[in-house]
């Protein structure tokens, strides 16, 4: 017999709430765009600390990393890369063909 599990679902945000949040952008803040997947190596102890902290604070690893990056770049002067570098073709694995 499977255990009966009960889930609590949070209500979806209203369109008005989303629009109000988007209007509060500071001049130095980066406007959120399309999310990008990122993969990187990390020290084991840092990952364990993040998992432990996230467990007790009810945060996801994504939340912790994004907040950390925002705080890190908060007081930094960020110069954009040259267009030649920014528009360079992406290097990496080719996407799988749907017909394979």
PyMOL commands that set and color helices and strands:
alter all, ss='L'
color gray80, all
select helices_A, chain A and resi 15-22+44-57+61-73+83-86
alter helices_A, ss='H'
color red, helices_A
deselect
rebuild
show_as cartoon
